[in-house]
Amino acid sequence: MTDTPLGLYVHWPYCARICPYCDFNVYRARGDDSALFDALLADLAYWAGELLGRKLTSLHFGGGTPSLLKPEQIGRIVQAADRFFGFECDAEIGLEANPNDAAGFRGFSDAGINRLSLGVQSFDDDALKALGRDHDGAASRMALEAALSCFARVSIDVIYAREGQTAASWASELSDVLALGVSHLSLYQLTIEPGTAFFKRVERGEIKPPGDALGERLYRTTQALCQEAGFLSYEISNHAKPGAESRHNRLYWEGADWIGIGPGAHGRIGSHALGGRRAVDTALRPADYIRRVSETGTGSKSEKLSALDEVRERILMGLRIDTGLDLAQLEQVTGLTVDEDEAARYLAQGWLTQNGTQLRLTGEGRLLADGLAAALCP
């Protein structure tokens, strides 16, 4: 038995439309999804047998667009998770939703969802059109109003560093967003990922995203305005009023345990100190996932991470959050720690700060987070 928190992630891979910037494991929705839904329930039952006696701290529906599921389907998965595992007191049960699915919000709430993450991306019609979204600003506002009436905890996703955006225009847009009454914001810089439609358009010279200098300026604007409005920058891209942080996402950043079910989901279970940390990955294609569940009881395969791979993951994820890395805990669970010479160098440069065994990025260090994390690995 372990005291490590356990979460469940359910990946629903279907979308009504594939956004041109998206590099997630997603597919166009094309009709009957009952076989995949049944496979999710079977996979959940498998993991309940693997992790007997452990309760769930959180359950999160992501994708894709899980709000394409019917409220009764969401309810059946929530009930199955409760039956197979049970939930810890005050567990977070979250759902990612598209504004066009607002008609189902009351049903999702009744099904057990207590936190909604609304993918508005912007409230500006021109920006939404440029991002390839299937809703407009009016739909975003109506969906947010519906969400606030149905859920105690609401987060919205917004994309910035878009083509043509300036520091002044983003400051104005973000100021409006901060006044909307939500308690959590996920604010992501637009990244152009290989294999996406946007990547091909950049290669053809059809769009030109902001350069690094403007991206840094927009990031600094984001941090300053959020801080002024009372939103804690508890993770590089996530901001919350005190107490409104995403409990499920903290599992990832803090190196806790989580199960991933659904096509393309990932999970992590255990640690080097407890016999090895297992990296769990599911089949990417829905048909392959369904077939694997029918043949083996689960859609996933797992492998044991080396201590080095585990410490690298924990450093990369742990440095993203405001609480940072507990070096004593890192060594306890992996047997390894950060490169002390590199840590000393970055402390001297003002990119890191250390209080006891807690190592954190400074505001300037956050601008270099991935590079610093890689350099700190032993």
N, C-alpha and C positions, 0 to 999 in steps of 0.2 A: 504494500500500500504506500502511496505517496501523498504528500500534502500539496504537490504542485497543482495549480489550477488547470482545469481541462475545458477546452472549448470545442464546439462542433461547427464546421463550416460546410455549407451546402451550396454547391455550384450549379446554378441553372444556366445552361449555355446559350439559350435561345434569345434572340432579339427581333423586334419587328423590323428594325433597320440596323445595318452595321455602320457605326460611325467611322469616318475616314481616318481618324487618329488612333483608333483602338487596336491594340495588339494582344488583347486577352483571347482566351479560348472561347470564341463565340461563333454561332451559326444562325442563319436566317430561320425564323420560325416558319414551319411549313405544315402544320396540322396536328395530327394525333401525337400526343406526348405521353400516353399512358404507360408504354413499356419503360420509358426512362423513369417515370415517377415510381413505378413498382420496383425498379432496380434500386432507387435511392432508399426505399424502405427496407429492402433486403440487405443492402450494404450496411445500413444503420444497425440492423439486428446482428450482423456479423461482428461489428466493432463492440457492441454491448457484451458479446461473449468474450472478446479479447481483453476488455478492460473492466472486468467484474468489480462492482463495489465503488466505482468512481462516479461522482456526480458532475454535472455540467455547470460551469461558471457562466457560460454564454453559448448562444446559438445564433449564427449569422447566415442569412440567405444572401448570396452574392451572385454575380454573373458577368456577362449576360444581363438579362432583365428578369429577375425572379418575380417581379410584380406582374408578369404575364401569367403566373400561376393563379389559379382560382383561390379565393380565401379558404374554401373547404380543403383544398390540397395543402395549403400552408398549415392549416389546423391539424391535419392528419400527421404531418411530419412533427409538429410541435408535440402533439400527444404521444407519438411513438417515442420521441426523445425522452419525454417525461416518464413513460412506461419502462423503457429499457435502461435509462440511466438515473433519472430524477434530476431536478435542478437545485442548485444551491439557492439559499435565501436571496431574494432580490436579483436573480439572474437576469442578464441582459439578453433579450431576444430581438434581434434586429433584422431589418429587411431593406435592401436597396430597391428603389422604385423610380420609374419613369413618370414624369408629370402627366403623361397621357393616361396613366392608369389610376388617376385619383378617385374614380368612381368606386374602386375596391378598397379604399383606405379604411372605412368603417368596418368592413368585413375582416380586413387583416388585423385590426385592433381586437375585434371580437375573437379572432383565432389565436391570440396570444402574443402578437407582436407588440413590444413596448418601446421600440426605438425605430424611427424611420429615417433613412438616409436618402434624400431626394436629389436626383441628378439633374438639377436645373442647368448647370454649366454657365448660364448667363440669363439675364432678363432682357437683353437687347436683341431685337429681331434680326438685325443685320449680323450680329455675332453668331447667333444660333444658326442662321442660314450658312454662314461660312464654316461652321463646325459640322455641318451635315446633320443637325439634329432634326427630329421629326415633330417638334413642338415649337411654339412661339413664346414670346415674353408673357402674353396674357395667360397662356396655359400654365406657365411657370408660377405666376402669381396666384392663380386659382388653386393650383395643386398645393402650394405652400399654405394657403389659408385653410384648405381642407386638412392638411397634415397637422397643423397646429391645433385644430379642433378635435382631432382623433387621438393624438399621441402626446404623452407628457414630455418625450425627448425627441427632438427633431434636429437633424443635421442637413445641411445642403452642400452639394459639391459645386464648385465654380472653377472654371478654367481661365487662366490669364496668360500673359505673354503671347497673345494672339497677334497675327499679322496686322500691322498698322496701329497697334495699341501703343499709347504713350504713357509715361508716368502720371501725367495729369489726368488723362481719361480713366486710367485704372484707379487712381485715388478717388475720383468721383464715383465710379461704379462700386468700388469696395465700400465706401462710406454709406452708400444706399443699402448695400447688402447687410452691413453691420447694424443697421437700424430696423431690420425686419422682424426681430423678436425671437430668432432661433438661438439655441444655446451652444451650438457646435458648427464649425465651418471646416470643410476640407477644401483647401485652396491649392490647386495644382498648376504649376507652370506647364504649358503645352510642350510636350516633347515629341519629336518626330522619330518614330520607331521604324526600323527596317521592316519591310513587308507590308506596311500599311499604305492605304491610298494616298495619304498625305506625303509619305516618303517619296512615292513616285512623282507626285506633283512638284515637290521640291527639286528633285533631280531634273525635271523638265523645265524648271525655272518659272513655274506657274504661280507659286507662292514663295514668299520670303519671310521666314519667321524672324523675330527679333534676335539680335546677336547677344553674345554673352554679357557685354557691358550693360545693355538695356535690361536684360534678364535680371542681372544683379540689382539694378536700380529698382525694378519692379518688386523684387523680393524684399528689399529693404523697406520700401513703401508699405508692403503687406505687413511686415512685422511691426512697424511703427504704429500704423492705424489700428491693428488688432489690439496691441498693448494699450493704446489710448482708450479703446472701447471696453477694456476689461476682459478681453479674451486671452487666455494663457496660451502661449505657443508651446504646448506640451510635446509636440513632435514637429519635425521640420515643416510639414505641410498641413498640420492639423491644429486647430485653435478652438478652445472651449472656455466657457464660463466655468468657474470653480465647481467641481463635482460632476460636470457634464462630459468628461472625457469618455471616449469609446473604450469600454472594458474589454470587448472582444479583441480589438486591434492591439491593445496592450499585451495580450498573450503573445502575439508575434514578436513585438519589440522587446519584451522582457524574457524571452526564451522559455515560456511555459509550454504546455502540451496542447495540441489540438488535433482533432480528426478532420480529414477532408474527404467528403463524398461528392460524387457527381463528376462528369467528364472534365478532366484537367485540373481537378482539385489537388491540393498538397496538404500534407500533415507532418507533424513532428511529435515524437513520443519518446520520453526518457532522457537520459543523459549518460555521459561517459562514466560518471560516478555510480550510476545505477545499472551498469552492464552494457551501456552503449545507447546512443541516441539514434532512433530509427527515422529515416527520411521516407515518407510515404507519398507515392505519386499514383494517380489514377490514369487510366487510358484517356486519351484526348478526344477521340471521336465518339459521339454518343452511341453508335452501333457497336463499337468495340467495347465500350464500357458496359453496355447492357449484356453483351455476350460473355464478358469476363465475369460479371456477377452471376450469371446463370451457370457458368462452369465451375466457379471456385467459391462462390458465396460473397465475394467482394470484388469491387472494380479496381482495387489498388494492388500495387506491389511495393515492397519495402526493402531498404538496404540499410545496413548499419554505417553511420558516418564515422570516419576516423576522428580522433580527438582534435586533430588539426583543423579538419573541415568544420567541426562543431564550434571550436573557438572562433574561427573566422566568421561564421554566421552570427554568433552571439555579439562579437565586436561590431560588425556592420549594423545589426539591428539595434543593439543597445545604445549606441552613440546617437541615434536619431531622436531619442526622447530626452526631456528636460532632466529627468533623474539620472541619466547616464548609466555608466557601467560600474557595478560593484566588483572591484578587482579581486577581493577575497572570495566572493561567491563564484566568480568566473574560474578561479583556480581550483576551487573545491569541486565544481561539477565537471570540469574538463581536464584538470591536471596541468593546465597551461595558463599563461597570462600574456599580457601585451608585451611587445618589444620595449624594454625599459629605456633604452637609449633614445628610441624614436619618441617615446612619451615625454622624456625630459626635454627633448628639442622643441616639441610643439608646446609644452608648458611654457618654456622660455619665450617662444614667439607669440604667446598670447592666444593660441588657438584652442588650448585645452586649459581646464582648471581642475584642481584636485582638492577634495576635502576628505581627509581620512583615506578610506579605500574607494571613495566614489570619484570616478573620472568622468568629466563632462566636457562637451564642446562649448566654447564661448560663442557669442553671436557671430564673430568673425569666422570661427572654426566651422560653423554650420554651412558656410558658403563653400567649404572644401570637404564636406562630410565623407563622401565616398572615398576620396583619395587618402584622407587621413586614416580612415578605417583600414584600408588596404595596407598602408604603411605600418600601422600598429600591430598587424598580425605577426606572430612569432615565425 
